[in-house]
Amino acid sequence: MSQGAFPYSFLRTTTTAAVHQRHEGLEPGGETGTQESLAGRLMTTRSHGKVAFADLQDGSGRIQLFAQHGVLGDAGLDAFTQLNVGDIVGAEGEIVRTRRGELSLKVVNVVRLAPCTRSMPEKWHGVTDVETRYRQRYLDLIVNPEATAAITARAAANAAIRSFMADRGFLEVETPLLQPIASGAVAKPFVTHHNALDIDLYLRIAPELFLKRLLIGGLERVYELNRSFRNEGVSTRHNPEFTMLEAYEAYVDYSHTMTFVEDLVRAIVREVTGSLRFTTADVEIDVEPPFERISMFEAIERAAGVDLLDVWTSGDGPALERAARDLDVSVAPGWPPGKVVASIYEDAAEKKLTGPVFVTGFPKDISPLAKDHRSIPGFTEHADLVIGGLEIAPVYSELNDPEEQRRRFEQQAAARTAGADETLLPDADFLEALTYGMPPAGGFGLGVDRLLTLVLGVSSIREVIAFPTLKPQ
């Protein structure tokens, strides 16, 4: 069968990066006598009478193609000059350095492997329109090196995570994406319908309760590098589907787990950047020193100059609402005190925390899966790692009392009945599993997308997601 305009394959012998590395010392005008075959996309073409040039880009870099009439003849040079910017080509020839010092492939044969039939973006400016970059990520990757760097950084981060977890004896597992109950986090789920079983199912909002079932079953250190889905707004900080690392370790509490997360973040940052420092929003972040740990009330006092701990312990709900109004924090009538305090923290304090810092202790109203705090009534042992004003990883002393968990589920159900759609759905099967006994445990969920946004110093989470969710055109 004829291959026609679209050959089935092309045997290449090396990459552009390897050629540059192998021949970096070649002098201008030098020849190597080494024949190579390269393949990639033409990014520029230019013709000057009896010679023509093109820049070929593969997955590792670029190199110049150098075509001469004396080598190719009329037909060969004409075929070379008929190639278009954007074409995928294979080229064979000798590695040389031109008199002007450009390392090149001196072409003896070239074949078009796939034509580009659309106009490529202008070579000097690339794809600059943000919407176009996200909708046509393939063009973004072709012409914007930063886009490729973000994708490779994600791969490096994932590899670092898996290596770190394996070194510490954690077992990587997989839990259902389609779940009969959307639980494990306070969020609004996506719902779908299974025709054969005639039941509604939910895209998971978190793998938490399934991972805890594995703890109950005797697997003492488990994690999942997972995709989760939340039916929420789209912004520079949120995408409806996202990547999260969630992990649980038996017989430890959140103090131990905070240290674990601290070490994990260092491992990821080092792998992605080669350093323990990075710059985001013109602020240098250093993850080498021990991460600070402060209470939510300390965070509010630092940022807003208001000490709310005594107000909280006194149970004076109206005073909390007055404090919120004084700080221009919007709260709705009837909100439980814990939600009011959490809103004050989120609106008045969190964004001002450069970090890295663990904010320790969150109200029970918004932390239905964490153990009661040992010293602050009405709070839980839930801490948030904050870096650059962003919540990166919640950390918990996990609730393992089935009766207390049942009460928390009932409170969430009552809130849903009252109109709160971002609540935890009760899971009767998980409650039954808890009655068999779950060991005390520490757990966390690390937002991989958010961390990469910070480490790479980009302005939106969409920059680190290959295909972010977008509003239809």
C-alpha positions in Angstrom: 0.0 0.0 0.0 1.3 3.4 -0.9 2.0 5.7 2.0 1.1 8.8 -0.1 1.3 12.2 1.6 1.2 10.7 5.1 4.1 8.2 5.6 3.6 5.5 8.2 6.8 6.2 10.0 10.3 7.7 9.9 13.4 6.2 11.4 15.2 9.0 13.3 18.6 8.3 14.8 18.8 11.1 17.4 17.2 14.2 18.8 18.1 17.9 18.4 19.1 18.1 22.1 21.5 15.2 21.7 23.0 16.7 18.6 23.7 20.0 20.4 25.2 18.2 23.4 27.4 15.9 21.3 28.8 18.6 19.0 28.8 21.8 21.2 32.5 22.2 20.6 32.4 22.1 16.8 34.1 25.2 15.3 32.4 27.5 12.7 32.7 25.9 9.3 33.5 22.5 10.9 32.2 19.2 9.6 31.6 16.0 11.6 31.2 13.4 9.0 28.4 12.1 11.2 25.1 11.3 9.4 21.9 11.6 11.4 18.2 11.5 10.8 16.0 14.0 12.6 12.2 14.6 12.7 10.0 17.4 13.9 8.1 20.5 13.0 9.4 23.3 10.8 9.1 26.6 12.7 10.7 28.9 10.1 11.8 28.6 6.4 14.0 31.0 4.4 15.5 30.8 0.9 18.5 32.6 -0.5 19.0 31.5 -4.1 21.1 28.4 -4.2 20.8 27.7 -0.4 17.8 27.5 1.9 17.3 27.1 5.6 14.7 26.0 8.1 14.4 25.6 11.8 13.3 22.1 12.9 11.8 21.7 16.4 11.3 18.3 18.0 10.4 17.5 21.6 13.8 18.3 22.9 14.7 21.5 21.1 15.6 23.1 17.7 18.2 22.8 15.1 18.8 24.4 11.7 18.3 22.5 8.5 20.8 23.6 5.8 20.0 22.8 2.2 22.4 23.4 -0.7 21.8 23.2 -4.5 25.2 21.6 -4.9 24.0 18.7 -2.7 20.3 18.4 -3.6 20.2 19.6 -7.2 17.3 21.5 -8.8 14.6 19.0 -7.8 15.9 18.5 -4.3 16.3 22.1 -3.4 12.9 22.9 -5.0 11.3 20.2 -2.9 12.9 21.7 0.3 11.7 25.2 -0.5 8.2 23.9 -1.1 8.0 22.8 2.6 5.8 25.1 4.7 6.1 26.5 8.2 4.3 24.0 10.5 4.9 20.9 8.4 6.1 17.8 10.2 9.2 16.6 8.3 12.0 14.0 8.5 15.5 15.0 7.4 18.7 13.2 6.8 22.2 14.6 6.5 25.6 15.4 8.0 25.9 17.4 11.2 27.9 20.6 10.5 28.4 24.1 11.8 28.0 26.9 9.3 30.5 29.6 8.9 28.2 31.9 10.9 28.4 29.4 13.8 25.0 27.7 13.5 25.0 24.0 14.3 23.0 22.5 11.4 21.9 19.3 9.6 23.3 19.6 6.1 20.4 18.0 4.3 20.8 15.2 1.8 17.1 14.0 1.9 13.9 15.4 3.4 10.4 14.0 3.5 7.1 15.7 4.5 5.5 13.4 7.1 2.4 15.5 7.7 1.5 18.8 6.1 0.3 21.8 8.1 -2.7 23.2 6.2 -3.4 26.1 8.6 -1.4 29.3 9.2 0.9 29.0 12.1 1.0 31.7 14.8 3.4 34.6 14.1 6.8 33.3 15.0 8.0 36.2 17.2 4.9 36.6 19.4 3.6 33.0 19.6 0.0 32.6 20.8 -0.7 35.5 23.1 -4.5 35.5 23.4 -5.2 33.7 26.7 -8.4 32.1 25.5 -6.8 30.8 22.3 -3.9 29.4 24.3 -6.3 27.4 26.6 -8.7 26.3 23.8 -6.0 25.3 21.3 -3.3 24.1 23.7 -1.6 22.2 20.9 -0.7 25.6 19.3 0.3 26.9 22.7 2.7 24.0 23.1 4.2 24.4 19.6 5.1 28.1 20.0 5.2 28.9 23.7 8.1 27.1 25.6 6.5 28.1 28.9 3.5 25.9 28.1 5.7 22.9 27.6 7.6 23.7 30.7 4.4 23.6 32.7 3.5 20.1 31.4 6.9 18.7 32.1 6.9 20.3 35.5 3.7 18.4 36.3 5.3 15.2 35.2 8.3 15.9 37.5 6.0 16.7 40.4 4.0 13.5 40.0 7.3 11.5 39.8 8.6 13.2 43.0 5.3 12.5 44.8 5.3 8.8 43.9 9.0 8.4 44.8 8.5 10.2 48.1 5.5 8.1 49.1 7.1 4.8 48.1 10.2 5.6 50.1 8.0 6.1 53.2 6.1 2.8 52.8 2.9 4.2 51.3 0.8 2.0 49.0 -0.6 3.7 45.9 -4.3 2.7 45.4 -7.2 3.5 43.2 -10.7 4.3 44.4 -14.0 4.8 42.4 -14.5 7.9 40.3 -18.2 7.1 40.1 -19.6 7.0 43.6 -23.1 6.3 45.0 -22.7 9.1 47.5 -20.6 12.2 46.9 -18.8 12.5 50.2 -15.3 13.1 51.6 -15.4 16.8 51.3 -17.7 19.8 51.7 -18.5 20.6 48.0 -21.2 20.5 45.4 -20.9 17.3 43.2 -21.6 16.5 39.5 -24.4 14.0 39.2 -25.0 11.5 36.4 -27.2 8.4 35.9 -26.3 4.8 35.3 -28.8 3.3 32.9 -28.3 -0.4 33.5 -28.6 0.0 37.3 -31.1 2.9 37.1 -29.3 4.8 39.8 -27.8 8.2 40.1 -24.1 8.3 40.6 -21.7 11.2 41.4 -18.3 12.1 40.2 -16.1 11.9 43.3 -15.4 15.1 45.1 -12.7 13.4 47.1 -11.5 9.8 47.7 -11.4 10.2 51.4 -14.0 7.8 52.7 -12.8 5.0 50.4 -9.2 5.5 51.5 -10.4 5.3 55.1 -12.2 2.0 54.3 -8.8 0.7 53.3 -7.4 1.8 56.7 -10.2 -0.1 58.4 -9.2 -3.1 56.3 -5.7 -3.0 57.6 -3.7 -1.1 55.0 -1.9 1.3 57.3 -0.4 3.7 54.8 -2.3 4.5 51.6 -2.5 7.3 49.0 -4.1 8.1 45.7 -2.8 10.7 43.2 -6.3 11.3 42.0 -8.6 13.3 39.8 -11.6 14.8 41.6 -14.5 16.9 40.5 -16.4 19.7 42.1 -19.4 21.6 40.5 -18.1 25.0 41.5 -17.1 28.2 39.7 -14.1 28.5 37.3 -11.4 31.0 38.3 -7.7 31.5 38.5 -7.8 29.2 41.6 -10.4 26.7 40.7 -11.1 24.2 37.9 -14.0 21.8 38.0 -11.7 18.8 37.7 -8.4 18.9 39.4 -5.5 16.7 40.7 -5.1 16.0 44.3 -2.8 13.8 46.4 -4.7 12.3 49.3 -3.0 10.1 51.8 -3.7 8.5 55.2 -1.3 7.0 57.8 -2.5 4.9 60.8 -1.5 5.6 64.4 -0.4 9.2 63.9 -2.1 12.6 64.3 -2.1 15.8 62.4 1.0 17.1 64.1 3.0 14.2 62.6 1.2 14.6 59.2 2.0 18.3 59.0 5.7 17.5 59.2 5.2 14.8 56.6 3.5 17.3 54.2 6.3 19.8 54.9 8.9 17.3 53.7 6.8 16.3 50.7 6.4 19.9 49.6 10.2 20.3 49.8 10.7 17.2 47.7 8.3 18.5 45.0 9.8 22.0 44.9 13.3 20.6 44.6 12.4 18.3 41.8 10.5 20.9 39.8 12.9 23.9 40.3 16.2 22.4 41.4 16.0 24.6 44.4 14.1 25.1 47.6 13.2 28.7 46.7 10.8 30.0 44.1 9.2 33.3 43.2 5.4 33.9 42.9 3.7 37.2 42.5 7.1 38.9 42.9 7.5 37.3 46.4 10.3 34.8 47.1 9.1 31.7 48.9 11.7 29.7 50.8 10.5 26.2 51.8 13.7 25.1 53.5 13.1 26.5 57.0 10.6 24.8 59.3 7.1 25.8 58.4 5.4 28.1 60.9 2.3 26.8 62.8 -0.3 29.3 64.0 -3.9 29.1 65.1 -6.7 30.5 63.0 -7.3 33.1 65.7 -3.6 34.1 65.5 -3.8 34.4 61.7 -6.9 36.7 62.1 -5.2 38.8 64.7 -2.0 39.3 62.7 -3.9 40.3 59.5 -6.8 42.3 61.0 -5.7 43.2 64.5 -8.7 41.5 66.1 -8.5 38.9 68.8 -11.6 36.6 68.4 -10.6 33.7 70.6 -12.3 35.0 73.7 -15.3 36.0 71.7 -15.4 32.4 70.3 -15.0 30.7 73.7 -17.7 32.9 75.2 -20.2 31.6 72.6 -21.2 35.2 71.7 -22.5 34.6 68.1 -23.8 38.2 67.6 -20.3 39.6 68.6 -18.7 37.4 65.9 -21.2 38.7 63.3 -20.4 42.3 64.3 -16.7 41.6 64.0 -17.3 40.2 60.5 -19.2 43.3 59.5 -16.5 45.6 60.9 -14.0 43.8 58.7 -16.3 44.0 55.6 -16.7 40.3 55.6 -20.1 39.2 54.2 -22.0 36.7 56.4 -25.6 35.6 56.0 -28.2 35.6 58.9 -28.4 32.2 60.5 -24.9 31.1 59.7 -23.4 28.9 62.5 -20.6 30.7 64.4 -18.0 28.4 63.0 -18.8 29.4 59.4 -18.7 33.1 60.5 -15.2 32.6 62.0 -14.0 30.7 58.9 -15.3 33.4 56.6 -13.5 36.1 58.6 -10.3 34.0 58.3 -10.7 33.4 54.6 -11.6 37.0 53.6 -9.4 38.9 56.1 -6.4 36.8 56.8 -5.7 33.9 54.4 -4.7 35.9 51.4 -2.2 37.9 53.5 -0.3 34.7 54.6 2.9 34.4 52.5 3.9 31.3 54.3 4.7 28.5 54.2 2.5 28.3 57.3 0.1 25.8 58.8 -3.0 27.4 60.1 -4.1 25.0 62.8 -7.7 24.5 64.1 -10.8 24.9 62.0 -14.5 25.1 63.2 -16.4 21.8 63.5 -19.1 23.3 61.3 -16.8 23.1 58.2 -14.7 20.2 59.2 -17.1 17.2 59.6 -14.4 14.5 59.2 -11.7 15.7 61.7 -11.3 14.9 65.4 -12.3 17.5 68.0 -9.5 19.9 68.9 -7.8 19.1 72.1 -7.9 22.6 73.5 -10.3 24.8 71.5 -14.0 23.9 72.1 -16.0 23.7 68.9 -12.9 23.4 66.7 -11.2 20.4 65.1 -7.7 19.2 64.5 -7.8 20.4 60.9 -4.9 22.5 59.7 -4.4 24.2 56.3 -1.0 24.6 54.7 -1.0 28.1 53.2 1.7 29.3 50.7 1.4 32.6 48.9 -2.1 33.3 50.2 -3.4 30.0 48.8 -4.6 26.9 50.7 -2.4 24.1 49.4 -3.1 21.1 51.7 -5.7 20.5 54.5 -4.3 18.2 57.2 -6.4 16.2 59.7 -6.4 14.1 62.8 -9.0 11.8 61.3 -12.3 11.3 63.1 -12.8 7.6 63.8 -15.6 7.6 66.4 -18.7 6.2 64.5 -21.2 7.9 66.8 -19.6 11.3 66.5 -19.3 10.8 62.8 -23.0 10.0 62.7 -23.8 13.3 64.5 -21.6 15.3 62.1 -23.4 13.7 59.1 -26.7 14.6 60.7 -25.6 18.2 61.2 -24.5 18.3 57.5 -27.9 16.9 56.4 -29.7 19.5 58.4 -27.7 22.2 56.8 -28.5 20.9 53.4 -32.2 20.8 54.2 -31.8 24.5 55.2 -30.4 25.3 51.8 -26.7 24.8 52.0 -25.8 22.8 48.8 -22.1 22.5 49.7 -22.4 20.0 52.5 -21.2 16.5 53.2 -23.6 13.8 52.2 -24.2 11.1 54.9 -22.7 7.8 54.0 -24.4 4.9 55.9 -22.0 2.3 54.5 -19.0 4.3 55.8 -20.6 4.6 59.2 -21.0 0.8 59.3 -17.4 0.4 58.3 -16.3 2.6 61.2 -18.1 0.3 63.6 -15.5 -2.3 62.9 -12.8 0.1 64.1 -10.6 2.5 62.3 -7.2 3.2 63.9 -6.3 6.7 64.8 -4.8 8.3 61.7 -3.4 11.5 60.1 -4.5 12.4 56.6 -4.1 15.2 54.1 -5.1 16.3 50.6 -2.5 18.2 48.6 -3.7 20.4 45.7 -1.1 19.5 43.0 -2.4 22.1 40.5 -2.3 24.9 43.1 1.1 24.1 44.3 2.5 24.0 40.7 0.8 27.4 40.0 2.9 28.9 42.9 6.1 27.0 42.2 6.1 28.0 38.5 5.1 31.6 39.3 2.1 31.7 37.0 -1.1 33.7 37.5 -3.7 31.0 36.9 -4.3 27.4 37.7 -5.2 27.0 34.0 -1.6 27.4 33.1 -0.6 24.1 34.7 -3.7 22.1 33.5 -3.2 20.9 29.9 -6.9 21.2 29.0 -8.7 23.4 31.5 -12.5 23.7 31.6 -13.7 26.7 29.6 -16.9 28.5 28.9 -18.3 27.4 25.4 -17.5 29.8 22.6 
